[in-house]
Every structure is written in structure tokens, then in C-alpha cells.
């Protein structure tokens, strides 16, 4: 229930961003929702929400064989909620236009929040999100936000032709870039971890002080390139919120310690994350 509640919230935010910022300001949107925009211009009687749902059918049939049952069911749910929300919001209220650049920046960020929430639960909003998920199977090292750019570029080019305005596609491209940054931040950056390398002459005292705070320490054997002296390097993984405490502990144990702190992603193991087969 928690997972589907988050998917519902993300899908409604996705629909709200489309109606409020993209549709109201004639900004091109990527994905099948953008393709539905194109068809809606040619066939005004066909609503964007219904078109988006119909266009998703072949992709869901393809994805069912390649991705799996769980992902497709949750993605189908997200697609239905977002499609109904797009048409429902359009019936209830017509948003007035605003400054176009402001609309594409805020709209792109809000879109990224909505899609990121859906992705965080292992689902997609349908459309080119499924294409990106399929590409993820082939290129697992690429972040989802970047993979979405590939099929969306094609849709934005089509929007420029049908809308008769390059600006609509260019503003859409700006919004798309903002949304991919937000998506990757939600998926990979909210629980960012750090790794510290500590070189200290008082390495035992420093290690004990860190262990006393229930944080694991790995001791690496090393030697100085210039002096040839044997050294012990402490390797410590910790959460972003613990960085101030780690620095304080190291300084109190050895004010002359050499400390290097690096960003770390996808830290798995005790006290951190767990491996998930369907993880994106």
C-alpha cells in the first residue's frame, strides 16, 4: 500500500506538471505524452490523457516479456492514474499561461519529482520511461535520467515540426534536462553516502574512536612513496549526515591526520542498502 501510494502521488504530480506548465504554455513534452500532444494538435477532439493511454499499449505488451510482471503491473497502474489525472485536472481547471522560461524550469523540476517518485518504487509512468527501462537492461551503468533523454529527443523534434515552432521544442528540451537532473537526484542522491580515507600516525586511537560510534573501519596496509615508511590507511563508509561527526572524531584523535572524503553511491551492506534485482 505504501509503494502504490507513492506511485499514485508521483503520477498525480506528473499530470499536474503537464497541465500547469507544459500544456498551458505550449511547451513540448518528451515521451508518449509529448506524442499525444502532437496528435491532439492534429485531432483536437482526442484528449491527451486517452491518447497517452492508447499509445502505451504496444510498449506495455513489449515490456511484459522483457521486464517482468511486477514492474509492468505497477507501471500500468501509474500510467492509468497519470492519464486519468491529466484529463481530470483539465476538466476541473484551465491554468493560465505564465513566463515560458519560468514554466519550463519549474515544470521540469516538478515533472522530475513526479517521475522520480514513481521510479523509486520500481515502476514507470509508461511511454518512453519503459523504453528507458528496457535500455537500462542493456546499459545498466547509465542512470535512468540520462536514458530518458534518448527517446525524448525524437519526440521533441517531432513537436517542433507539428507545432511549427522550434521554441516549443527548445523550451521542452530545457524542461527535460531539468527533470532528468531531479530524477537522478531523487533516485541516487537523497541518501548519498561518503567514503573517508584517513592516514594517521595514531591510527589505532582513531580507529577505536570511530568504532565507538558504531561505525565500521577497514584497515589498509600502505607505504609512503617518498619515505618508504609503512602506513595504515583507515577506510570508513558513512552517511552524508555523519560527515561533521567523523571529521570531529578524527581531529580529536589526531589533529595531524590526513583525511580525504569522497562521494560514494550505491553503498551496499550492513548499515547501508541491500541489493535488489529490479533496482533502477
C-alpha positions as CSV (number, residue, x, y, z in Angstrom):
1,X,0.0,0.0,0.0
2,X,2.8,2.4,0.8
3,X,4.5,1.7,-2.5
4,X,1.3,2.2,-4.5
5,X,0.5,5.4,-2.5
6,X,3.9,6.8,-3.6
7,X,3.3,5.8,-7.2
8,X,-0.1,7.5,-7.1
9,X,1.4,10.7,-5.7
10,X,4.1,10.7,-8.3
11,X,1.6,10.1,-11.1
12,X,-0.6,12.9,-10.0
13,X,2.4,15.3,-9.7
14,X,3.4,14.2,-13.2
15,X,-0.1,15.1,-14.5
16,X,-0.2,18.4,-12.6
17,X,3.1,19.5,-14.1
18,X,1.9,18.7,-17.6
19,X,-1.4,20.7,-17.2
20,X,0.0,23.6,-15.3
21,X,3.3,24.2,-17.0
22,X,3.6,22.3,-20.3
23,X,0.1,22.4,-21.8
24,X,-0.8,25.9,-20.5
25,X,2.3,27.4,-22.0
26,X,2.6,25.3,-25.2
27,X,5.9,23.7,-24.2
28,X,6.7,20.5,-25.8
29,X,7.0,17.5,-23.5
30,X,9.0,14.4,-24.2
31,X,7.8,10.8,-24.2
32,X,4.4,9.5,-25.3
33,X,2.7,12.3,-23.5
34,X,4.5,14.7,-25.9
35,X,3.5,12.5,-28.8
36,X,-0.1,12.7,-27.5
37,X,0.3,16.5,-27.6
38,X,1.2,16.3,-31.2
39,X,-1.8,14.1,-32.1
40,X,-4.0,16.4,-30.0
41,X,-3.0,19.4,-32.2
42,X,-3.9,17.4,-35.3
43,X,-7.1,15.9,-33.7
44,X,-8.3,18.3,-31.1
45,X,-11.3,16.1,-30.1
46,X,-8.8,13.4,-28.8
47,X,-7.7,14.2,-25.2
48,X,-4.1,13.9,-24.2
49,X,-4.9,11.5,-21.4
50,X,-6.7,9.0,-23.5
51,X,-4.2,9.2,-26.3
52,X,-1.3,8.7,-23.8
53,X,-3.1,5.5,-22.5
54,X,-3.7,4.1,-26.0
55,X,-0.2,4.8,-27.2
56,X,1.2,2.9,-24.2
57,X,-0.5,-0.4,-25.2
58,X,2.2,-1.7,-27.6
59,X,5.0,-0.7,-25.2
60,X,3.4,-2.5,-22.3
61,X,3.0,-5.6,-24.4
62,X,6.7,-5.4,-25.3
63,X,7.7,-4.7,-21.8
64,X,5.7,-7.6,-20.4
65,X,8.0,-10.1,-22.0
66,X,11.3,-8.3,-21.3
67,X,10.9,-6.6,-17.9
68,X,8.6,-8.8,-15.9
69,X,5.2,-9.0,-14.3
70,X,5.7,-6.8,-11.2
71,X,7.2,-3.8,-13.0
72,X,4.5,-3.9,-15.7
73,X,1.6,-4.1,-13.3
74,X,2.9,-1.2,-11.2
75,X,3.7,0.8,-14.4
76,X,0.3,0.1,-15.8
77,X,-1.2,1.4,-12.6
78,X,0.9,4.6,-12.8
79,X,0.1,5.1,-16.4
80,X,-3.7,4.9,-15.8
81,X,-3.5,7.2,-12.8
82,X,-1.5,9.8,-14.7
83,X,-3.7,9.6,-17.8
84,X,-6.9,10.0,-15.8
85,X,-5.4,12.8,-13.8
86,X,-4.3,14.7,-16.9
87,X,-7.9,14.7,-18.3
88,X,-9.4,15.2,-14.9
89,X,-7.4,18.2,-14.0
90,X,-8.0,19.7,-17.5
91,X,-11.8,19.4,-16.9
92,X,-11.7,20.9,-13.4
93,X,-9.4,23.9,-14.1
94,X,-7.6,25.6,-17.0
95,X,-4.3,27.0,-15.9
96,X,-3.4,30.5,-17.3
97,X,-0.1,30.9,-19.2
98,X,3.0,32.3,-17.5
99,X,6.5,33.3,-18.4
100,X,7.7,30.5,-20.6
101,X,11.2,30.1,-19.2
102,X,9.8,30.0,-15.6
103,X,7.3,27.4,-16.7
104,X,9.8,25.1,-18.3
105,X,12.2,25.4,-15.3
106,X,9.6,24.8,-12.6
107,X,7.6,22.4,-14.7
108,X,10.7,20.4,-15.5
109,X,11.6,20.2,-11.8
110,X,8.0,19.2,-10.8
111,X,7.9,16.6,-13.6
112,X,11.2,15.2,-12.3
113,X,9.8,14.9,-8.8
114,X,6.7,13.0,-10.0
115,X,8.6,10.6,-12.3
116,X,11.4,10.2,-9.7
117,X,8.8,9.1,-7.1
118,X,7.4,6.6,-9.5
119,X,10.8,5.3,-10.4
120,X,11.8,5.0,-6.8
121,X,9.1,2.3,-6.4
122,X,10.4,0.3,-9.3
123,X,7.6,1.4,-11.6
124,X,7.5,3.8,-14.6
125,X,4.9,6.3,-15.9
126,X,4.7,4.4,-19.2
127,X,5.8,5.7,-22.6
128,X,9.4,6.3,-23.2
129,X,10.0,5.6,-19.5
130,X,9.5,2.0,-20.4
131,X,11.9,2.4,-23.4
132,X,14.4,3.8,-20.9
133,X,13.8,0.9,-18.6
134,X,14.4,-1.5,-21.4
135,X,17.6,0.4,-22.3
136,X,18.6,0.0,-18.7
137,X,18.7,-3.8,-19.2
138,X,21.3,-3.2,-22.0
139,X,23.2,-0.4,-20.3
140,X,22.8,-0.9,-16.6
141,X,25.6,1.5,-15.7
142,X,23.8,4.5,-17.2
143,X,21.5,6.5,-14.8
144,X,17.7,6.5,-15.7
145,X,17.6,10.3,-16.1
146,X,20.1,10.1,-18.9
147,X,18.5,7.2,-20.6
148,X,15.2,9.0,-20.8
149,X,16.9,11.7,-22.9
150,X,17.4,9.3,-25.8
151,X,13.8,8.6,-27.0
152,X,12.6,12.0,-25.8
153,X,14.9,13.9,-28.2
154,X,13.0,12.2,-31.1
155,X,9.6,13.3,-29.8
156,X,10.7,16.9,-29.2
157,X,12.0,17.1,-32.8
158,X,8.5,16.0,-34.0
159,X,6.9,18.6,-31.7
160,X,9.0,21.3,-33.4
161,X,7.6,20.3,-36.8
162,X,4.0,19.9,-35.8
163,X,3.8,23.0,-33.6
164,X,5.6,25.0,-36.3
165,X,7.8,26.4,-33.6
166,X,11.4,25.5,-32.7
167,X,10.9,27.4,-29.4
168,X,8.3,24.9,-28.1
169,X,10.8,22.1,-28.6
170,X,13.8,24.1,-27.2
171,X,11.8,25.0,-24.1
172,X,10.8,21.4,-23.8
173,X,14.5,20.4,-24.0
174,X,15.3,22.7,-21.1
175,X,12.5,21.3,-19.1
176,X,13.6,17.8,-20.0
177,X,17.2,18.5,-18.8
178,X,15.9,19.9,-15.5
179,X,13.6,16.9,-15.0
180,X,16.4,14.3,-15.6
181,X,18.7,16.1,-13.1
182,X,15.8,16.0,-10.5
183,X,15.0,12.3,-11.3
184,X,18.6,11.2,-10.8
185,X,18.9,13.3,-7.6
186,X,15.8,11.6,-6.2
187,X,16.9,8.1,-7.3
188,X,20.6,8.3,-6.5
189,X,21.2,11.4,-4.4
190,X,18.8,11.6,-1.5
191,X,20.6,9.0,0.6
192,X,24.1,9.9,-0.6
193,X,27.0,8.3,1.3
194,X,30.6,9.2,1.8
195,X,33.9,7.3,2.0
196,X,36.8,8.6,4.1
197,X,40.4,7.7,3.8
198,X,42.3,8.5,6.9
199,X,46.1,8.4,7.2
200,X,47.2,8.9,10.8
201,X,50.2,8.1,13.0
202,X,47.7,7.5,15.7
203,X,45.7,5.1,13.5
204,X,44.8,2.7,16.4
205,X,43.4,5.5,18.5
206,X,41.5,7.0,15.6
207,X,40.0,3.6,14.6
208,X,38.9,2.9,18.2
209,X,37.2,6.3,18.4
210,X,35.3,5.6,15.2
211,X,34.4,2.1,16.2
212,X,33.0,3.5,19.5
213,X,30.4,5.4,17.4
214,X,29.2,2.1,15.9
215,X,30.8,2.8,12.5
216,X,32.9,0.1,10.8
217,X,36.5,0.7,9.9
218,X,38.7,-1.2,7.4
219,X,42.5,-1.0,7.8
220,X,44.5,-0.9,4.5
221,X,48.2,-1.5,4.5
222,X,50.2,1.1,2.6
223,X,53.6,2.7,2.4
224,X,54.8,6.3,1.7
225,X,56.2,6.7,-1.8
226,X,58.9,9.2,-0.7
227,X,60.0,7.8,2.7
228,X,59.0,4.2,2.2
229,X,57.6,4.1,5.7
230,X,54.8,1.6,6.4
231,X,51.4,3.2,6.9
232,X,47.9,2.2,7.9
233,X,45.1,3.8,6.0
234,X,41.6,3.7,7.6
235,X,38.7,3.3,5.2
236,X,35.3,4.4,6.6
237,X,31.9,4.5,4.8
238,X,29.2,6.7,6.3
239,X,26.1,8.7,5.6
240,X,26.2,12.3,4.5
241,X,24.6,13.5,7.7
242,X,27.5,11.9,9.7
243,X,30.3,13.9,7.9
244,X,30.7,16.5,10.6
245,X,30.9,14.0,13.4
246,X,33.5,11.9,11.5
247,X,35.7,15.0,11.0
248,X,35.4,15.9,14.6
249,X,36.3,12.3,15.8
250,X,39.4,12.2,13.5
251,X,40.6,15.7,14.6
252,X,40.2,14.9,18.3
253,X,42.0,11.6,17.9
254,X,44.8,13.0,15.8
255,X,44.9,16.7,14.8
256,X,47.6,16.0,12.3
257,X,45.7,13.2,10.5
258,X,45.4,13.3,6.7
259,X,41.7,13.0,5.8
260,X,40.2,12.5,2.3
261,X,36.4,12.4,1.9
262,X,34.9,11.2,-1.4
263,X,31.3,10.8,-2.6
264,X,30.0,7.3,-2.7
265,X,26.9,5.9,-4.5
266,X,25.2,2.5,-4.2
267,X,26.8,1.5,-1.0
268,X,25.5,-2.0,-0.1
269,X,26.0,-4.0,3.1
270,X,25.3,-3.7,6.8
271,X,24.0,-0.3,7.8
272,X,23.5,0.8,4.2
273,X,21.5,-0.5,1.2
274,X,20.6,-4.0,0.0
275,X,20.9,-5.4,-3.5
276,X,17.6,-5.6,-5.4
277,X,17.4,-7.4,-8.6
278,X,14.8,-4.9,-10.1
279,X,16.6,-1.8,-8.9
280,X,17.0,1.0,-11.4
